């Protein structure tokens, strides 16, 4: 058996896209009996270096997070410009968007997933790392996010 | 604050629907570097007492499971008759279907979720418990599965 591409236990997030994150975040807070989390906005493209389907894009999103034991539930509302978040929301309506795995090297992992039929659709930076969204619907029935944190933790 | 409806740490599954479970299960096994799991079939409706949108249905599914640390990844291929699995696969194509939470009483929890705008779309039994699928897309941006195990474990 060749080296695994992903560590299954490195799952760290389940994410969904919605049209109205403040309302949905409030509902989850009620359902879970926890405080309403802050809604934050991803930075401007000049900071995040976001690229969507091979082109730079002003795509941004509002984000909110809940703790689900060992992993996070991420709520995403797309704002500004094209993005995988907007694409999926427009295509299917509100719903689950991706599952995320921590990886040591997102570029290496996305290339390995491309070899089995996946497509890297969006990449970008955040304060402490970078991410790649890989549309693995054809081989794996899901969109995956690869999260690379630096320094490794 | 009123009593919470769900314990966020009781998440136990992420599930996706696909057209060809044997192929996708093989791909996940390669990606995770684990053996290909067995593909099982849900029992006949006479056993599972499955109801979909208020009516009995012959709906069944092929299922395969992978361990993702503290939770399971469930692959579902709908077979026979209408079901939420078939509905979502026909509407959106292969993709993420639901996140599942263990609950002490699925009926009580689904009724509480209905009060905030969710709809119970499918219910059924399995060997050691029962399940309810609750379409909470409107209030929570996702379909949830409530899993009640007896005896509690």
Contacts between the chains, C-beta under 8 A, distances in Angstrom:
chain1	res1	chain2	res2	distance
A	1	B	33	6.0
A	2	B	30	7.6
A	2	B	33	7.7
A	3	B	33	6.8
A	4	B	31	6.7
A	4	B	32	5.6
A	4	B	33	2.8
A	4	B	34	7.7
A	5	B	30	7.5
A	5	B	31	4.6
A	5	B	32	7.8
A	5	B	33	7.8
A	6	B	31	5.3
A	6	B	32	6.1
A	7	B	32	7.7
A	8	B	32	4.5
A	8	B	34	7.2
A	8	B	66	6.1
A	8	B	67	6.3
A	8	B	68	4.8
A	8	B	69	6.9
A	8	B	73	7.4
A	9	B	67	7.8
A	9	B	68	6.5
A	9	B	69	3.7
A	10	B	69	7.9
A	11	B	68	4.6
A	11	B	69	6.3
A	11	B	71	7.5
A	14	B	14	5.9
A	14	B	99	6.0
A	16	B	141	4.4
A	16	B	142	5.2
A	17	B	141	7.2
A	18	B	141	4.2
A	24	B	139	7.2
A	24	B	140	6.2
A	24	B	141	5.2
A	27	B	116	6.1
A	27	B	139	4.6
A	27	B	140	5.6
A	28	B	140	6.1
A	30	B	2	7.7
A	30	B	5	7.5
A	30	B	116	7.0
A	31	B	4	6.7
A	31	B	5	4.6
A	31	B	6	5.3
A	31	B	113	7.4
A	31	B	116	7.2
A	31	B	140	6.8
A	32	B	4	5.6
A	32	B	5	7.8
A	32	B	6	6.1
A	32	B	7	7.7
A	32	B	8	4.5
A	33	B	1	6.1
A	33	B	2	7.8
A	33	B	3	6.8
A	33	B	4	2.8
A	33	B	5	7.8
A	34	B	4	7.7
A	34	B	8	7.2
A	66	B	8	6.1
A	67	B	8	6.3
A	67	B	9	7.8
A	68	B	8	4.8
A	68	B	9	6.5
A	68	B	11	4.6
A	69	B	8	6.9
A	69	B	9	3.6
A	69	B	10	7.8
A	69	B	11	6.3
A	69	B	70	6.3
A	70	B	69	6.2
A	70	B	70	4.7
A	70	B	71	7.8
A	71	B	11	7.5
A	71	B	70	7.9
A	71	B	71	7.6
A	73	B	8	7.4
A	75	B	141	6.8
A	91	B	92	7.5
A	92	B	91	7.5
A	92	B	92	4.6
A	92	B	95	7.6
A	93	B	137	7.1
A	94	B	137	5.5
A	94	B	141	4.5
A	95	B	92	7.6
A	95	B	96	7.5
A	95	B	137	6.2
A	95	B	141	6.4
A	95	B	142	6.3
A	95	B	143	7.6
A	96	B	95	7.4
A	96	B	96	3.7
A	96	B	97	7.5
A	96	B	98	7.6
A	96	B	99	7.2
A	96	B	141	8.0
A	96	B	142	5.5
A	96	B	143	7.8
A	97	B	96	7.5
A	98	B	96	7.6
A	99	B	14	6.0
A	99	B	96	7.2
A	113	B	31	7.4
A	116	B	27	6.1
A	116	B	30	6.9
A	116	B	31	7.2
A	137	B	93	7.1
A	137	B	94	5.5
A	137	B	95	6.2
A	139	B	24	7.2
A	139	B	27	4.6
A	140	B	24	6.3
A	140	B	27	5.6
A	140	B	28	6.2
A	140	B	31	6.9
A	141	B	16	4.4
A	141	B	17	7.2
A	141	B	18	4.2
A	141	B	24	5.2
A	141	B	75	6.8
A	141	B	94	4.4
A	141	B	95	6.5
A	141	B	96	8.0
A	142	B	16	5.2
A	142	B	94	8.0
A	142	B	95	6.3
A	142	B	96	5.5
A	143	B	95	7.6
A	143	B	96	7.8
